[in-house]
Every structure is written in C-alpha cells, then in structure tokens.
C-alpha cells in the first residue's frame, strides 16, 4: 500500500528511543523527512546518526515540557519548511500510590504529557488548516480509558490527550486536516525489556514464563496475551498520518491488544 508520505516533513517528539524512534523509522521507510527530538543533544545526535542511512533526518534537542525550549524548537522547524505531520509522543509515567503523588508531580505530568502537545498543536494546527492539509497524532494510552490505581496521574493525563485530540479535530472540521489519538497498551521497548528481565530474575522465572504469568494474572482481558511491539504501534501511527486515512479523524485508535473490554 502506498501511503503517499514522500517528502512530508514530520516531527516526532521523544523519538530517540522506544515507540517514537520506531515511528521515525516507519516514516523514513515511507520516504518522509523526519525531525528527531529529545531532551538530550547526545541522544538526538546518536539517533540521527543511526537513522540517517534511511533518509532525510534532522535532529533538534529540546525539552518540550518547557515553553522556552518548545518555542525554540518551533522556530527551528519553521526554518525547515511547513510541518506536515506532528506526532506528540513525549510522555512519562511513574508507578506510585495515589496518596504519595505531590502537587508538583501532578503538574510535571501535565507539563510533559499534556502541555507539550498543547503548545506544539497550537503552533502548527492553524498553518495546517490554512494550507488545508496536515496530520496531528497524540500518543495517549489504554490507561486513559482503563485507569490503573498505581498510575492515576498518568491515566488522567492520557485521558486529557484523548479529549484534546477530539477537540482539535473539531477545530479542524471541514478541512483535510485530521487529528487522532493512539492508545498503546503494554508495549515492549528496549528500556522496558530491561526492567522486565530484571523482574523475571527477581521472581526466579525465565522471561517467557514471567510474561505468560503477567498477562494471565495482571492483564487477563488482553486478547493477544503478549506485549505489542514498537513497530506495531509505529505502523498504526504512520497509517493514520497517511492519505489512506483521510476519513479517520477525532478517533481514539487502540493498539492495546483488546485489553479494554468494550466495543466502543
């Protein structure tokens, strides 16, 4: 399937690792020009060097939870040309009892997970609407619909992103600009893989058995009974960004393996 993404300019925030990096690879494989972003210049430069053989890659280090650094990122992107696709992927989570989460930590969640998407969308959506072309994709989570007691602030922030996506789709009503959220479930990233390997060792299990027991006991509603791969999530993002998905907007696209027991 030709996705018609050749030469499109794409920003993927938080793209030096994990789902963001996999999305960058998928976009590059479709011929798009990709801006790699992360907080660390070292990590950004490393990712650019690694991916440059796949196509045109730019690197801009910026902490998108901070307004001044986001403003600098926006200015540098506009020097490259019109942004066609914005993927708001940056996000954080910490496993912590609700009563122990401080006000400051709640605000950090919102600055990183929500306001980063708000600021970048505010900067680029009006131009997309004016050109009558563009895509915004916000990485939410199944936790935004199926809250977890140990991840309450994270879930709340992801619910906000789902609402933001629908609201911005309404703003772009009647145009060829689409806005969607993507809801990954448990996904196997490099960093997460290290954590799970350590947990398996601590529990005296081999990795395969530990994962099987996790899905059996902790995620029994999962229909695939495994972690999604970053490539599976990335390919969903890239499809939604393509011309083949022009009629898909205002949606919360699940890539969570059926954990959420609902037909809607």
C-alpha positions as a Python dict, from the first residue, in 0.01 Angstrom:
ca = {
    (1, 'X'): (0, 0, 0),
    (2, 'X'): (138, 340, -100),
    (3, 'X'): (89, 585, 183),
    (4, 'X'): (195, 895, -15),
    (5, 'X'): (427, 1029, 252),
    (6, 'X'): (726, 1100, 28),
    (7, 'X'): (900, 1425, 128),
    (8, 'X'): (645, 1504, 401),
    (9, 'X'): (804, 1688, 695),
    (10, 'X'): (735, 1504, 1020),
    (11, 'X'): (811, 1589, 1383),
    (12, 'X'): (808, 1302, 1632),
    (13, 'X'): (871, 1422, 1985),
    (14, 'X'): (1052, 1187, 2221),
    (15, 'X'): (1192, 995, 1926),
    (16, 'X'): (1540, 893, 2044),
    (17, 'X'): (1407, 557, 2169),
    (18, 'X'): (1101, 338, 2205),
    (19, 'X'): (778, 399, 2014),
    (20, 'X'): (893, 742, 1898),
    (21, 'X'): (1208, 606, 1739),
    (22, 'X'): (1017, 321, 1577),
    (23, 'X'): (771, 575, 1434),
    (24, 'X'): (1061, 775, 1294),
    (25, 'X'): (1192, 462, 1121),
    (26, 'X'): (850, 383, 974),
    (27, 'X'): (811, 737, 842),
    (28, 'X'): (1158, 727, 689),
    (29, 'X'): (1079, 396, 523),
    (30, 'X'): (783, 570, 359),
    (31, 'X'): (1007, 846, 222),
    (32, 'X'): (918, 1119, 472),
    (33, 'X'): (1167, 1368, 616),
    (34, 'X'): (1179, 1324, 992),
    (35, 'X'): (1277, 1555, 1277),
    (36, 'X'): (1415, 1359, 1572),
    (37, 'X'): (1353, 1523, 1909),
    (38, 'X'): (1455, 1452, 2266),
    (39, 'X'): (1584, 1637, 2570),
    (40, 'X'): (1946, 1522, 2533),
    (41, 'X'): (2151, 1652, 2241),
    (42, 'X'): (2375, 1347, 2276),
    (43, 'X'): (2081, 1109, 2236),
    (44, 'X'): (1937, 1311, 1949),
    (45, 'X'): (2270, 1314, 1765),
    (46, 'X'): (2307, 940, 1821),
    (47, 'X'): (1961, 866, 1681),
    (48, 'X'): (2020, 1091, 1380),
    (49, 'X'): (2349, 915, 1305),
    (50, 'X'): (2183, 575, 1335),
    (51, 'X'): (1885, 659, 1112),
    (52, 'X'): (2047, 885, 853),
    (53, 'X'): (2102, 596, 612),
    (54, 'X'): (1723, 555, 586),
    (55, 'X'): (1655, 903, 451),
    (56, 'X'): (1648, 1270, 543),
    (57, 'X'): (1675, 1312, 920),
    (58, 'X'): (1706, 1630, 1125),
    (59, 'X'): (1784, 1647, 1495),
    (60, 'X'): (1659, 1914, 1734),
    (61, 'X'): (1717, 1874, 2108),
    (62, 'X'): (1452, 2040, 2323),
    (63, 'X'): (1261, 1966, 2642),
    (64, 'X'): (904, 2007, 2519),
    (65, 'X'): (773, 2027, 2876),
    (66, 'X'): (930, 2375, 2890),
    (67, 'X'): (777, 2664, 2699),
    (68, 'X'): (1103, 2840, 2612),
    (69, 'X'): (1263, 2527, 2470),
    (70, 'X'): (943, 2442, 2283),
    (71, 'X'): (938, 2792, 2131),
    (72, 'X'): (1296, 2739, 2012),
    (73, 'X'): (1202, 2400, 1863),
    (74, 'X'): (908, 2556, 1679),
    (75, 'X'): (1126, 2832, 1534),
    (76, 'X'): (1386, 2582, 1411),
    (77, 'X'): (1119, 2365, 1250),
    (78, 'X'): (968, 2659, 1065),
    (79, 'X'): (1310, 2728, 915),
    (80, 'X'): (1292, 2381, 757),
    (81, 'X'): (953, 2450, 598),
    (82, 'X'): (587, 2369, 659),
    (83, 'X'): (530, 2087, 906),
    (84, 'X'): (301, 1826, 751),
    (85, 'X'): (273, 1577, 1038),
    (86, 'X'): (303, 1631, 1413),
    (87, 'X'): (335, 1326, 1638),
    (88, 'X'): (315, 1421, 2005),
    (89, 'X'): (482, 1117, 2156),
    (90, 'X'): (670, 1256, 2457),
    (91, 'X'): (541, 1118, 2785),
    (92, 'X'): (641, 988, 3127),
    (93, 'X'): (494, 766, 3395),
    (94, 'X'): (590, 655, 3744),
    (95, 'X'): (437, 372, 3943),
    (96, 'X'): (338, 531, 4273),
    (97, 'X'): (50, 516, 4523),
    (98, 'X'): (-203, 794, 4459),
    (99, 'X'): (-173, 943, 4807),
    (100, 'X'): (204, 985, 4766),
    (101, 'X'): (188, 1189, 4444),
    (102, 'X'): (264, 1553, 4522),
    (103, 'X'): (115, 1863, 4362),
    (104, 'X'): (449, 1926, 4194),
    (105, 'X'): (448, 1577, 4042),
    (106, 'X'): (92, 1625, 3914),
    (107, 'X'): (199, 1948, 3747),
    (108, 'X'): (503, 1778, 3596),
    (109, 'X'): (276, 1515, 3441),
    (110, 'X'): (69, 1788, 3280),
    (111, 'X'): (367, 1986, 3155),
    (112, 'X'): (526, 1678, 2996),
    (113, 'X'): (231, 1467, 2885),
    (114, 'X'): (-30, 1731, 2804),
    (115, 'X'): (109, 2083, 2764),
    (116, 'X'): (383, 1965, 2528),
    (117, 'X'): (109, 1853, 2289),
    (118, 'X'): (-98, 2165, 2350),
    (119, 'X'): (188, 2403, 2269),
    (120, 'X'): (302, 2223, 1956),
    (121, 'X'): (-52, 2180, 1828),
    (122, 'X'): (-125, 2547, 1890),
    (123, 'X'): (184, 2637, 1689),
    (124, 'X'): (120, 2415, 1387),
    (125, 'X'): (-253, 2343, 1361),
    (126, 'X'): (-351, 2691, 1231),
    (127, 'X'): (-96, 2664, 949),
    (128, 'X'): (-223, 2316, 861),
    (129, 'X'): (-580, 2445, 847),
    (130, 'X'): (-473, 2739, 631),
    (131, 'X'): (-298, 2502, 387),
    (132, 'X'): (-594, 2260, 413),
    (133, 'X'): (-356, 1971, 477),
    (134, 'X'): (-193, 1813, 779),
    (135, 'X'): (-198, 1549, 1049),
    (136, 'X'): (-170, 1559, 1428),
    (137, 'X'): (-139, 1234, 1623),
    (138, 'X'): (-126, 1231, 2001),
    (139, 'X'): (12, 927, 2184),
    (140, 'X'): (-232, 859, 2464),
    (141, 'X'): (-269, 517, 2630),
    (142, 'X'): (-522, 248, 2715),
    (143, 'X'): (-470, 380, 3069),
    (144, 'X'): (-664, 687, 2957),
    (145, 'X'): (-973, 467, 2929),
    (146, 'X'): (-885, 185, 3169),
    (147, 'X'): (-726, 360, 3471),
    (148, 'X'): (-479, 178, 3695),
    (149, 'X'): (-465, 255, 4070),
    (150, 'X'): (-86, 279, 4067),
    (151, 'X'): (-85, 513, 3763),
    (152, 'X'): (-362, 762, 3841),
    (153, 'X'): (-182, 1083, 3730),
    (154, 'X'): (-59, 912, 3414),
    (155, 'X'): (-408, 790, 3329),
    (156, 'X'): (-560, 1132, 3390),
    (157, 'X'): (-304, 1296, 3163),
    (158, 'X'): (-373, 1043, 2888),
    (159, 'X'): (-748, 1096, 2917),
    (160, 'X'): (-675, 1465, 2866),
    (161, 'X'): (-485, 1383, 2545),
    (162, 'X'): (-778, 1183, 2412),
    (163, 'X'): (-1009, 1478, 2476),
    (164, 'X'): (-755, 1721, 2329),
    (165, 'X'): (-740, 1515, 2011),
    (166, 'X'): (-1115, 1511, 1965),
    (167, 'X'): (-1136, 1882, 2042),
    (168, 'X'): (-868, 1972, 1787),
    (169, 'X'): (-1040, 1753, 1528),
    (170, 'X'): (-1349, 1968, 1587),
    (171, 'X'): (-1138, 2281, 1539),
    (172, 'X'): (-1024, 2142, 1202),
    (173, 'X'): (-1377, 2043, 1097),
    (174, 'X'): (-1442, 2069, 725),
    (175, 'X'): (-1074, 2063, 628),
    (176, 'X'): (-829, 1798, 512),
    (177, 'X'): (-653, 1816, 849),
    (178, 'X'): (-705, 1518, 1076),
    (179, 'X'): (-635, 1480, 1446),
    (180, 'X'): (-637, 1144, 1623),
    (181, 'X'): (-504, 983, 1938),
    (182, 'X'): (-334, 644, 1951),
    (183, 'X'): (-377, 427, 2258),
    (184, 'X'): (-97, 172, 2302),
    (185, 'X'): (-127, -93, 2567),
    (186, 'X'): (167, -280, 2721),
    (187, 'X'): (444, -237, 2464),
    (188, 'X'): (789, -395, 2455),
    (189, 'X'): (1052, -121, 2438),
    (190, 'X'): (1425, -157, 2498),
    (191, 'X'): (1413, 10, 2837),
    (192, 'X'): (1101, -178, 2942),
    (193, 'X'): (1260, -503, 2829),
    (194, 'X'): (1548, -449, 3069),
    (195, 'X'): (1303, -384, 3353),
    (196, 'X'): (1101, -699, 3277),
    (197, 'X'): (1413, -914, 3251),
    (198, 'X'): (1518, -789, 3595),
    (199, 'X'): (1170, -857, 3738),
    (200, 'X'): (1172, -1209, 3597),
    (201, 'X'): (1511, -1277, 3754),
    (202, 'X'): (1396, -1139, 4090),
    (203, 'X'): (1098, -1377, 4081),
    (204, 'X'): (1312, -1674, 3980),
    (205, 'X'): (1141, -1719, 3643),
    (206, 'X'): (1260, -1731, 3286),
    (207, 'X'): (1138, -1438, 3076),
    (208, 'X'): (882, -1634, 2875),
    (209, 'X'): (718, -1776, 3188),
    (210, 'X'): (716, -1438, 3365),
    (211, 'X'): (543, -1269, 3070),
    (212, 'X'): (288, -1550, 3042),
    (213, 'X'): (207, -1523, 3413),
    (214, 'X'): (186, -1143, 3392),
    (215, 'X'): (-79, -1149, 3121),
    (216, 'X'): (-265, -1436, 3285),
    (217, 'X'): (-281, -1267, 3626),
    (218, 'X'): (-250, -893, 3563),
    (219, 'X'): (-390, -846, 3212),
    (220, 'X'): (-640, -1131, 3174),
    (221, 'X'): (-858, -929, 2934),
    (222, 'X'): (-576, -898, 2680),
    (223, 'X'): (-681, -1081, 2366),
    (224, 'X'): (-329, -1120, 2228),
    (225, 'X'): (-177, -1219, 2566),
    (226, 'X'): (156, -1059, 2482),
    (227, 'X'): (326, -722, 2461),
    (228, 'X'): (275, -521, 2145),
    (229, 'X'): (592, -435, 1956),
    (230, 'X'): (701, -79, 1898),
    (231, 'X'): (677, -148, 1525),
    (232, 'X'): (309, -240, 1556),
    (233, 'X'): (233, 88, 1731),
    (234, 'X'): (454, 284, 1490),
    (235, 'X'): (286, 141, 1182),
    (236, 'X'): (-52, 245, 1321),
    (237, 'X'): (77, 600, 1369),
    (238, 'X'): (215, 615, 1016),
    (239, 'X'): (-106, 481, 862),
    (240, 'X'): (-313, 748, 1043),
    (241, 'X'): (-71, 1008, 910),
    (242, 'X'): (-114, 892, 552),
    (243, 'X'): (-351, 990, 272),
    (244, 'X'): (-517, 649, 312),
    (245, 'X'): (-662, 761, 646),
    (246, 'X'): (-814, 1090, 533),
    (247, 'X'): (-1160, 999, 663),
    (248, 'X'): (-1031, 897, 1006),
    (249, 'X'): (-1034, 1190, 1245),
    (250, 'X'): (-1137, 1261, 1603),
    (251, 'X'): (-1083, 899, 1695),
    (252, 'X'): (-902, 718, 1976),
    (253, 'X'): (-729, 435, 1789),
    (254, 'X'): (-648, 143, 2017),
    (255, 'X'): (-333, -64, 1978),
    (256, 'X'): (-370, -240, 2313),
    (257, 'X'): (-438, -598, 2216),
    (258, 'X'): (-801, -591, 2326),
    (259, 'X'): (-736, -518, 2695),
    (260, 'X'): (-1025, -271, 2704),
    (261, 'X'): (-1344, -480, 2715),
    (262, 'X'): (-1567, -253, 2512),
    (263, 'X'): (-1689, -241, 2153),
    (264, 'X'): (-1660, 139, 2150),
}
